[in-house]
Amino acid sequence: MQAGVIMFVIELIYKAALAEIDRSMPAHVDFLKKYYAAGNFLISGRKIPRDGGIILAVGRNRQQIEAIVREDPFYERGLADFRIVQFRASQRADDIPQRVEK
């Protein structure tokens, strides 16, 4: 892990009907792509059952991650609540790409 990088789990909890979530999904996916390209997002996906989502992220500090979350269309449009959990990554699998199912 790169020095100065902190790990975060971002949990999205939907507050709106799935039809409304789906209408905003293209904008949300654009948001995700922006922060994958920036190097902040590592893995993301829907929760099962589909009542929200999870994003595994890295950042310099919690304030940076909070600022990123505020850009999510789901946040801007009041469609989801967000829970940010900071953690210290102490171990990892060497073969993560082979273990993560798409």
JOSULGI-V798893 format. One record per backbone hydrogen bond with DSSP energy under -1.0 kcal/mol. NH is the residue of the N-H (numbers start at 1). CO is the residue of the C=O. Records with the same first field share a line. If there is no record, write none. Layout:
BEGIN
NH=CO, CO
END
This chain:
BEGIN
5=2
6=59
8=57
9=85
10=55
11=83
12=53
13=81
14=51
15=79
21=17
22=18
23=19
24=20
28=24
29=25
30=26
31=27
32=28
33=29
34=30
35=31
36=32
37=33
38=34
39=36
40=35
41=35
42=56
43=56
45=54
47=52
51=49
53=12
54=45
55=10
56=43
57=8
58=40
59=6
65=61
66=62
67=63
68=64
69=65
70=66
71=68
72=69
76=72
77=73
78=75
79=74
80=74
81=13
83=11
85=9
87=7
99=95
100=96
END
